[in-house]
Amino acid sequence: MYAWIWRKLPFDGVFGKLLTSLVLITGILALFWFVVFPWAEPLLPFDDVQVTQEGGVPGAPGAGDPGLIGQSPDPRESGLDDHDIPYSTATDNPLPR
């Protein structure tokens, strides 16, 4: 099949056929990049993220687990500012339960 395509390419000589192949490949890639991919993007589920408060994930806050002991799952009731983080960022060790 590739030999048939190589024979059907216009121009004579290896340089002409390589140049024609390069132009055709560039054109096909541009067609996909600017036409096919933008058309198909809304059909793909990459941005279809659904995050809910009542998650349904066992052990997740809001799914029956109050989160850390002694803290309320509602940040408005914890007395923290909007910029306070209720855990240490110095280490990646989880807080004991």
C-alpha positions, 0 to 999 in steps of 0.5 A: 500500500505504501509503495502504491502511494509513493508511486502515485505521488507527483514529482519525480525523484526522492526529493520531490516525493519527500517534499510532497509527502511533507506538504500533504502530512502538514495539510492533514495535520492542519485540517485535524487541528483547526477543523476536526478537533474543534468540531469533536471537542463538544462531543467528548466528555473531558470537561463533563465533571460533576462534583456534588456536595453530598458526594456518595463517596464513603468517608468523604465529608458530607457523606455522613462522615463529619470530616476531622474529629472536632471540626464541623464539615461546614467551614462557616461554622468552623470560625476559619477565614476564607483563606485559612486552611484547616490542615498543615501544608508543611508536611504531607502527613495526614492528621490523626483521627 
